[in-house]
Amino acid sequence: MVRLSLTDFRSYGSLRLDCDIRPAVLTGPNGAGKTNLLEAISFLLPGRGLRRARLTDVTRSNAGDVRPGELRWAIAATLDTATGPTEIGTGFEATGEGEDGGRRVSRMNDAPARSQAALGEVFAAVWLVPEMDRLFMEGASARRRFLDRLVAAFDAAHTTRLNEYEQAMRERTRLLRDDKAGFRNADSGWVSALEKRMAESGVALAAARRAFVHRLAAACELGVGPFPAAGVSLAGDAEQWLDNRSALEAEDLFRDALAASRAADREAGRALVGPHRSDIEVVHLQKSRPAAGCSTGEQKALLISIVLAHARLVSLDRGAAPLLLMDEIAAHLDSDRRAALFDEICAVGAQAWMTGTDRELFEAFGDRAQFFRVDNATVRGV
């Protein structure tokens, strides 16, 4: 990325930041707007960004009124790609349905993008933020989101498959819930059609995760300098069905399992089987210990090791590493691990955007990085 422009996003009324392709270090006091910049970059991908914010939550608090068709907030970037400069952007377009009414819009090279997911064909990013320090200790949903971001960096269509699966699952859950509440009898044919959609998109989703984790596991077994080797595997019914069956056979099994589970799903208010319940399991190989049983520092090192292995794979696969968004990453690493992290980022050719309050923590970069000072939503090169 060689240019980032923001309009009415979080604390930024208007910003145009020109940069080069080296790693970018953002330093400044807490509350200056450093993480807001990383979040803006993350919004160029499908989804709710690194803070999982609603579209209405990121509009600058004192932004002016807009008319229908105008943007409440906007993010644009210029990418330096193998085929030349590429312009991408996204924003929240007002629809006139109250102050929160609007829809997500995306553009590529001055034309409307087919979808937000289309931006993933030219742009990939992965982030590490302090809230992820307990990723291995918390519920599986956060780990699935992390995994799906990693997969989408390889395969932009993965996000579309995920959305199709989740939409069909929500519709089926609504039908079963309405039937339970007595509003109407769920049409068996309609439910079956939704289960067929879930089976098709769900098995494709599980197959993409499974193929990716197989490659990731091989890369993670090597470790990166002081960052530990990690064992990575998937746990889930859909993935296990694919171990010794064709995709069509797995779809049949999934569809039958959903049909058999209608009564239980109706009572639970959710689908109890499917790739939305899968989990990624990580082991510290040197210690033969599950990540959940490791110290906080070891868990962070494992997470960094996985992200670096992923960056190497993406670089080999796409010819360019993903952007790495690393919020306060250096604060809790010792000097050896900081230096090793910076060396690996440069070796893989990744443009990492990193934040911190103390520039001295990043001195090991030397002139291999570019430095910016952030104060009160103002950014200047230093």
Backbone torsions as a table, in degrees:
resi	resn	phi	psi	omega
1	MET	NA	130.3	-178.2
2	VAL	-117.7	-3.9	173.7
3	ARG	-155.4	139.6	176.0
4	LEU	-131.9	128.5	179.7
5	SER	-126.1	133.8	179.0
6	LEU	-125.3	144.2	174.3
7	THR	-135.0	119.0	176.0
8	ASP	53.2	40.1	177.5
9	PHE	-108.4	120.6	-178.7
10	ARG	51.1	-120.5	-176.2
11	SER	-86.9	-2.0	-174.6
12	TYR	-99.5	116.0	173.8
13	GLY	-74.0	-48.5	178.2
14	SER	-154.4	130.8	-180.0
15	LEU	-146.0	135.7	168.5
16	ARG	-130.1	115.3	-176.6
17	LEU	-116.2	114.4	175.4
18	ASP	-94.9	138.6	-177.0
19	CYS	-148.5	178.2	172.7
20	ASP	-112.5	-168.4	-170.7
21	ILE	-89.0	2.0	178.0
22	ARG	-72.5	164.0	170.9
23	PRO	-53.5	146.1	-177.6
24	ALA	-117.5	125.4	179.7
25	VAL	-108.3	123.7	179.6
26	LEU	-109.1	116.4	179.3
27	THR	-120.6	155.4	-179.6
28	GLY	159.1	172.1	-177.4
29	PRO	-68.6	162.7	175.3
30	ASN	-59.9	138.5	179.5
31	GLY	84.6	5.1	-177.1
32	ALA	-76.7	-22.4	-179.0
33	GLY	116.7	13.5	-178.0
34	LYS	-66.7	-50.2	-178.2
35	THR	-66.7	-30.2	176.8
36	ASN	-59.8	-35.8	177.5
37	LEU	-65.9	-44.5	177.7
38	LEU	-62.2	-41.1	179.9
39	GLU	-62.7	-40.4	178.9
40	ALA	-59.3	-44.5	178.3
41	ILE	-61.4	-40.9	-178.8
42	SER	-65.3	-25.5	179.5
43	PHE	-73.6	-9.9	174.4
44	LEU	-72.3	-13.1	174.7
45	LEU	-96.1	161.6	174.2
46	PRO	-60.6	152.2	175.8
47	GLY	107.0	-163.5	-170.6
48	ARG	-107.2	17.0	174.5
49	GLY	76.4	-179.4	-172.6
50	LEU	-71.9	-16.5	174.5
51	ARG	-99.5	0.3	-177.1
52	ARG	54.4	45.3	-177.5
53	ALA	-86.8	151.0	171.5
54	ARG	-71.7	153.8	-179.6
55	LEU	-58.7	-32.9	-178.8
56	THR	-76.0	-16.5	-174.5
57	ASP	-82.2	-17.3	-172.2
58	VAL	-100.4	-0.6	175.1
59	THR	-66.6	134.4	179.5
60	ARG	-55.0	134.7	-169.6
61	SER	-60.2	-34.4	-178.8
62	ASN	-110.5	29.4	176.3
63	ALA	-67.4	150.8	-179.1
64	GLY	-75.1	169.5	177.7
65	ASP	-68.3	149.4	176.7
66	VAL	-127.5	153.4	177.9
67	ARG	-90.5	158.7	176.3
68	PRO	-53.2	135.0	-177.7
69	GLY	95.4	-15.1	176.3
70	GLU	-92.7	162.7	-176.5
71	LEU	-92.7	129.7	175.2
72	ARG	-73.5	-36.0	171.4
73	TRP	-149.7	158.5	-178.0
74	ALA	-149.7	147.3	176.4
75	ILE	-132.8	132.1	177.4
76	ALA	-136.2	150.0	179.6
77	ALA	-145.1	148.6	171.5
78	THR	-108.4	124.5	-178.6
79	LEU	-105.1	139.3	173.9
80	ASP	-94.8	98.7	-174.9
81	THR	-109.2	171.9	-179.1
82	ALA	-62.9	-24.0	-179.5
83	THR	-99.2	8.1	179.5
84	GLY	111.8	-179.1	-179.0
85	PRO	-61.5	136.3	177.3
86	THR	-127.6	128.8	-179.9
87	GLU	-98.9	127.0	175.1
88	ILE	-130.3	156.1	179.2
89	GLY	-164.7	160.2	176.8
90	THR	-147.3	158.7	179.7
91	GLY	-166.3	178.0	-178.3
92	PHE	-116.3	105.5	-174.7
93	GLU	-88.9	128.0	178.9
94	ALA	-69.6	141.5	180.0
95	THR	-114.2	-4.7	-179.3
96	GLY	88.5	6.1	-178.4
97	GLU	-97.3	62.6	-178.3
98	GLY	82.6	174.5	-175.0
99	GLU	-68.9	-19.8	178.0
100	ASP	-98.8	-5.0	-176.5
101	GLY	-69.8	133.8	178.5
102	GLY	174.1	179.0	179.0
103	ARG	-144.8	152.6	178.5
104	ARG	-75.7	132.8	175.9
105	VAL	-128.1	151.8	-179.3
106	SER	-138.8	150.7	179.3
107	ARG	-136.4	153.6	174.8
108	MET	-142.3	122.7	-179.7
109	ASN	51.3	51.1	173.5
110	ASP	65.6	18.7	176.2
111	ALA	-133.3	149.9	177.7
112	PRO	-58.3	134.2	176.3
113	ALA	-77.0	152.3	178.6
114	ARG	-56.6	-37.3	179.7
115	SER	-167.0	170.3	175.0
116	GLN	-61.4	-34.4	-179.5
117	ALA	-63.8	-25.0	-179.2
118	ALA	-63.6	-27.0	178.7
119	LEU	-64.8	-26.4	179.2
120	GLY	-65.6	-14.5	177.8
121	GLU	-72.5	-22.3	-179.5
122	VAL	-120.2	-6.7	-173.4
123	PHE	-140.7	130.6	177.1
124	ALA	-135.7	141.1	179.1
125	ALA	-150.1	148.4	175.9
126	VAL	-133.9	143.2	-178.2
127	TRP	-127.1	152.0	171.3
128	LEU	-126.5	119.4	-178.9
129	VAL	-127.2	159.2	-176.6
130	PRO	-55.0	-30.8	-179.5
131	GLU	-65.0	-16.2	-180.0
132	MET	-88.7	-1.2	-179.1
133	ASP	-60.3	-24.7	179.2
134	ARG	-105.8	24.2	-176.5
135	LEU	-56.1	-39.0	-176.4
136	PHE	-82.6	-8.1	-177.8
137	MET	-100.7	-20.3	-172.6
138	GLU	-96.6	-168.0	-176.5
139	GLY	-67.3	165.4	-174.4
140	ALA	-70.9	-21.8	-174.4
141	SER	-61.3	-40.3	178.9
142	ALA	-66.5	-37.1	178.1
143	ARG	-68.3	-36.8	176.5
144	ARG	-64.3	-42.2	178.3
145	ARG	-60.7	-42.4	178.0
146	PHE	-61.1	-47.5	179.4
147	LEU	-59.8	-45.3	-177.1
148	ASP	-66.3	-31.1	173.8
149	ARG	-65.5	-40.0	178.4
150	LEU	-64.3	-43.8	-179.8
151	VAL	-64.4	-42.5	-177.4
152	ALA	-63.0	-25.6	176.9
153	ALA	-66.6	-24.5	175.5
154	PHE	-89.6	-39.0	-168.1
155	ASP	-136.7	99.8	-176.3
156	ALA	-61.7	-26.2	179.8
157	ALA	-69.3	-13.8	-178.6
158	HIS	-60.7	-39.4	179.8
159	THR	-63.3	-38.9	178.1
160	THR	-64.6	-43.7	177.8
161	ARG	-60.8	-42.5	179.9
162	LEU	-62.5	-44.3	179.7
163	ASN	-64.0	-40.8	179.3
164	GLU	-63.4	-42.4	179.9
165	TYR	-64.2	-47.4	-177.2
166	GLU	-66.7	-35.0	177.4
167	GLN	-65.2	-45.7	178.3
168	ALA	-63.0	-39.1	179.9
169	MET	-65.2	-42.0	178.2
170	ARG	-63.5	-42.2	-179.7
171	GLU	-64.3	-41.9	178.3
172	ARG	-63.8	-43.5	179.2
173	THR	-61.2	-39.7	179.8
174	ARG	-65.0	-42.9	178.6
175	LEU	-61.1	-45.9	-179.6
176	LEU	-66.3	-37.1	179.5
177	ARG	-67.2	-43.6	179.3
178	ASP	-63.8	-36.2	177.9
179	ASP	-64.8	-41.7	179.1
180	LYS	-63.7	-37.6	-177.6
181	ALA	-78.0	-7.1	177.5
182	GLY	84.7	10.2	179.8
183	PHE	-70.5	-35.6	176.8
184	ARG	-166.1	162.2	174.2
185	ASN	-83.9	125.5	179.9
186	ALA	-62.8	124.9	178.7
187	ASP	-67.7	119.6	-175.6
188	SER	-60.7	-38.1	179.3
189	GLY	-66.0	-37.5	179.6
190	TRP	-67.1	-45.9	178.5
191	VAL	-61.5	-41.3	179.3
192	SER	-62.2	-39.2	179.0
193	ALA	-64.2	-39.9	177.9
194	LEU	-67.4	-38.5	178.0
195	GLU	-65.8	-33.8	176.0
196	LYS	-65.0	-43.8	177.1
197	ARG	-62.1	-42.3	178.0
198	MET	-62.0	-41.3	-178.2
199	ALA	-65.2	-44.8	-177.7
200	GLU	-66.3	-51.3	-178.0
201	SER	-72.9	-33.3	-178.6
202	GLY	-68.1	-41.8	178.2
203	VAL	-68.8	-38.2	175.9
204	ALA	-62.7	-39.4	177.9
205	LEU	-63.3	-47.8	-179.4
206	ALA	-65.0	-38.0	-180.0
207	ALA	-64.8	-40.5	179.1
208	ALA	-65.9	-43.4	177.7
209	ARG	-61.6	-44.5	-175.4
210	ARG	-63.8	-45.0	-179.8
211	ALA	-65.0	-40.2	-179.7
212	PHE	-67.1	-46.2	-177.7
213	VAL	-62.9	-33.5	176.7
214	HIS	-59.1	-43.5	178.9
215	ARG	-71.8	-41.9	-178.7
216	LEU	-62.9	-41.0	-178.1
217	ALA	-59.7	-42.2	179.9
218	ALA	-63.7	-39.1	179.8
219	ALA	-71.2	-37.5	-176.9
220	CYS	-72.4	-23.4	179.6
221	GLU	-65.9	-16.6	-178.2
222	LEU	-82.8	-28.1	-174.9
223	GLY	71.1	172.3	179.1
224	VAL	-138.6	99.3	178.3
225	GLY	54.7	-123.6	-179.1
226	PRO	-78.4	-1.6	177.7
227	PHE	-89.8	130.8	-167.1
228	PRO	-70.5	152.5	170.1
229	ALA	-66.5	141.3	-176.3
230	ALA	-125.7	139.8	169.6
231	GLY	-93.7	128.3	-175.4
232	VAL	-127.0	130.6	179.3
233	SER	-149.0	165.4	179.2
234	LEU	-108.7	143.5	174.9
235	ALA	-126.6	123.2	179.6
236	GLY	171.3	151.4	-178.7
237	ASP	-60.6	-47.5	-175.2
238	ALA	-61.3	-41.0	179.5
239	GLU	-68.0	-38.0	179.4
240	GLN	-67.1	-35.1	177.8
241	TRP	-60.5	-30.4	-177.9
242	LEU	-83.2	-6.5	-177.8
243	ASP	-63.2	-38.9	-176.9
244	ASN	-138.9	25.5	178.5
245	ARG	-136.2	158.9	175.4
246	SER	-74.4	165.6	178.2
247	ALA	-60.9	-38.9	-179.9
248	LEU	-65.5	-40.0	177.4
249	GLU	-66.3	-38.7	178.2
250	ALA	-65.1	-37.9	177.0
251	GLU	-62.2	-42.4	178.9
252	ASP	-62.0	-44.0	178.8
253	LEU	-61.8	-43.0	-178.9
254	PHE	-65.3	-44.9	-179.6
255	ARG	-62.5	-41.4	178.0
256	ASP	-65.2	-40.4	-180.0
257	ALA	-64.2	-39.2	178.1
258	LEU	-65.8	-43.4	179.8
259	ALA	-62.4	-41.2	-179.3
260	ALA	-70.3	-20.9	-174.0
261	SER	-100.0	9.3	-175.1
262	ARG	-59.1	-45.8	-177.6
263	ALA	-64.0	-44.1	179.6
264	ALA	-67.1	-38.4	179.2
265	ASP	-67.5	-36.0	178.4
266	ARG	-62.4	-43.1	179.5
267	GLU	-69.5	-38.9	-177.4
268	ALA	-76.8	-23.7	-177.0
269	GLY	77.7	18.7	179.6
270	ARG	-164.6	161.2	176.0
271	ALA	-76.1	131.5	-175.3
272	LEU	-97.0	-2.6	178.7
273	VAL	-138.2	143.7	177.8
274	GLY	139.6	171.6	-177.3
275	PRO	-68.4	-10.9	174.7
276	HIS	-73.5	-4.4	177.4
277	ARG	-113.6	3.7	179.9
278	SER	-71.0	164.6	-178.0
279	ASP	-143.1	153.8	173.8
280	ILE	-103.8	130.6	-177.6
281	GLU	-110.3	133.2	-176.1
282	VAL	-125.3	136.3	180.0
283	VAL	-126.4	136.6	171.2
284	HIS	-76.3	106.0	-169.3
285	LEU	-66.9	-40.6	-178.7
286	GLN	-61.5	-32.0	-178.3
287	LYS	-103.4	-1.8	-178.0
288	SER	49.7	45.6	-174.8
289	ARG	-129.0	132.2	175.5
290	PRO	-57.1	146.4	-177.4
291	ALA	-56.7	-35.7	-179.2
292	ALA	-62.4	-23.6	179.6
293	GLY	-94.4	3.0	179.7
294	CYS	-88.3	164.6	176.8
295	SER	-68.5	165.4	179.2
296	THR	-58.9	-42.1	178.8
297	GLY	-64.9	-39.1	178.6
298	GLU	-68.0	-37.9	178.4
299	GLN	-63.7	-42.0	178.3
300	LYS	-64.0	-41.1	179.4
301	ALA	-64.7	-39.0	176.7
302	LEU	-62.7	-42.6	-180.0
303	LEU	-63.0	-43.9	177.8
304	ILE	-63.4	-41.2	178.8
305	SER	-58.9	-42.3	179.1
306	ILE	-64.9	-44.2	-178.6
307	VAL	-65.2	-39.1	178.5
308	LEU	-68.2	-40.4	176.6
309	ALA	-62.2	-41.1	178.0
310	HIS	-62.4	-42.9	179.8
311	ALA	-61.1	-39.5	177.6
312	ARG	-63.5	-42.4	179.9
313	LEU	-64.3	-45.2	179.9
314	VAL	-62.2	-41.3	179.3
315	SER	-60.5	-41.7	178.5
316	LEU	-68.2	-37.1	-173.7
317	ASP	-80.2	-42.6	-173.7
318	ARG	-106.0	-7.5	-178.3
319	GLY	83.2	0.6	178.3
320	ALA	-153.9	139.0	179.3
321	ALA	-73.8	156.1	175.1
322	PRO	-71.9	157.8	167.9
323	LEU	-66.1	139.4	176.9
324	LEU	-111.5	121.6	179.4
325	LEU	-105.5	110.1	-171.3
326	MET	-125.0	104.6	-176.5
327	ASP	-91.9	120.1	178.7
328	GLU	53.9	38.4	-173.9
329	ILE	-73.5	-31.6	-172.3
330	ALA	-85.4	-15.8	-170.3
331	ALA	-62.4	-31.2	-174.3
332	HIS	-115.3	21.2	174.9
333	LEU	-108.9	143.2	175.1
334	ASP	-74.3	172.5	-172.6
335	SER	-62.6	-36.6	179.6
336	ASP	-65.0	-44.3	-179.7
337	ARG	-70.4	-35.2	176.0
338	ARG	-61.0	-48.9	-179.1
339	ALA	-61.6	-40.8	179.6
340	ALA	-65.6	-39.6	178.3
341	LEU	-62.4	-47.3	-179.1
342	PHE	-63.5	-41.2	180.0
343	ASP	-61.8	-42.7	-178.1
344	GLU	-69.4	-39.0	176.8
345	ILE	-57.9	-45.2	179.9
346	CYS	-69.8	-37.9	-178.5
347	ALA	-64.7	-37.4	-178.3
348	VAL	-84.1	-10.6	178.7
349	GLY	78.8	26.3	-178.7
350	ALA	-85.6	142.2	169.5
351	GLN	-91.6	100.8	178.3
352	ALA	-93.4	134.7	172.5
353	TRP	-105.1	114.8	-170.5
354	MET	-124.9	141.4	-180.0
355	THR	-116.8	156.8	176.4
356	GLY	-176.7	160.3	177.9
357	THR	-87.7	-19.8	-172.7
358	ASP	-122.3	115.1	-179.3
359	ARG	-63.9	-28.7	-176.5
360	GLU	-59.7	-27.1	179.7
361	LEU	-65.5	-16.5	-175.3
362	PHE	-111.3	9.6	-175.7
363	GLU	-61.9	-25.6	-179.7
364	ALA	-64.5	-16.6	174.5
365	PHE	-66.4	-33.6	-173.4
366	GLY	60.7	-135.3	-180.0
367	ASP	-90.3	12.4	177.5
368	ARG	-79.1	-8.3	179.8
369	ALA	-126.4	163.6	173.2
370	GLN	-109.8	144.0	-173.2
371	PHE	-119.1	138.5	178.5
372	PHE	-131.7	143.8	175.7
373	ARG	-103.8	130.6	179.9
374	VAL	-114.8	122.9	177.3
375	ASP	-139.3	120.1	174.7
376	ASN	49.8	50.2	177.5
377	ALA	61.7	27.0	172.1
378	THR	-119.3	133.7	-174.8
379	VAL	-122.0	131.0	177.1
380	ARG	-140.6	147.0	177.5
381	GLY	-73.8	144.3	179.8
382	VAL	-132.6	NA	NA
